[in-house]
Amino acid sequence: MEFLDKLGETISTKGKEVTDKAKDLAEVANLKSQIHTCEELIKKRYIEIGKVYYEKHGSTPEEEYADACRDITNAQNSIVDIEARIKDIKGV
C-alpha cells in the first residue's frame, strides 16, 4: 500500500507542476501579446508623427530629415508617373 500511496502522491505532485507550468506559459504568451500590441501602437504613432512632420516641413526640412523627406517626395512623384503610365496602357 505504501508504494501506491507514494505513486499517487508523485502523480499528484507532477500533475500540479505541469498545471502550474502551463499556467505560466499561458501568462507569458498573454504578456508577449500585450507587448506586441504596445509596439504596434508605438509604430502607428511614429508613422503619424512622421507624416505630420513631412506635411509641415517636407519642402524645407531640418538637415537631419532632408534625405528622408527627399526620398518621400521622389517616391510620391514616381507614383504619379507610374499611375499615368498605367492609364496610358489602359487607354483611360
ABEGO torsion letter per residue (X at the ends): XAAAAAAAAAAAAAAAAAAAAAAAAAAAAAAAAAAAAAAAAAAAAAAAAAAAAAAAAAABBBAAAAAAAAAAAAAAAAAAAAAAAAAAAAGX
